[in-house]
Structures are given as structure tokens and as C-alpha cells.
Amino acid sequence: MGPTDATTTLISGAVDPRRFDDLAALLTGFGLAFRLERYGEDGELVRETDG
């Protein structure tokens, strides 16, 4: 985790792909603005969502 500017914090980690929507709901529940990106085994962007 690290600051990218005065209002943005970058968090990098792993989440079970089946829990992607759960994580988005959790962040939304906390009232946080976010972008989630999920990459496949080959490094290709598979899914992204903004909240």
C-alpha cells in the first residue's frame, strides 16, 4: 500500500476471483471510491470495475 497523491492510495494484492464482487461490495459499503482490476494467468486484463 502506498500513496500516489494527496487523495489516492494504491493497494496491491490478491483476491480469489470468485470474491471479486464481494470485495467491490465491501469497498462500496465503506463509501470508498476505487478501481479493481483482475488479471489472468497470462497477464491479460480479464475484468475491471470502478466504484
N, C-alpha and C positions, 0 to 999 in steps of 0.2 A: 504494500500500500504506500502511496506517496502522492504528495500534492503536485498538480500540474499547473494550477494557477490559484488565484485567491478564492475561487468558488468551486473548483473541481478537484476530486480525489480519484486517482486511478487505483483500482483494486484488481489484482490478477489472481486467478485461482482456478480450481477445477470443480465442476458440479456434475453429478450424474445427469446425463441428457434427459432422462425421464423426469427430472426435478426442475428443468429449465423454467417451466411455467410457475412452479411453486416459488422459485427464487424471485421471479418477476413480481408475483403477488406479494411476497414478503416486503420487498423494497417499496412497492406501491403503498402498502399498508403503513409504512413508516413515513410516507409523504416525501420520499426521495425521488429526485429526477435521476434517470440512469439510462445507460445503453448496455445491453448484454449482447455478446457475440459468442457463437459456438462454432468451433472449427472441427472438421473431420480428421480422421487419421492421416490424411494426405496433406493437411494444412489448408484445405479449401474452406472458405466460409460457408457454413451449412445453414445457419439461421442467425438472425439478429432481431432485436426488439428494443424499442425506446419506451420509456415510461416517465 
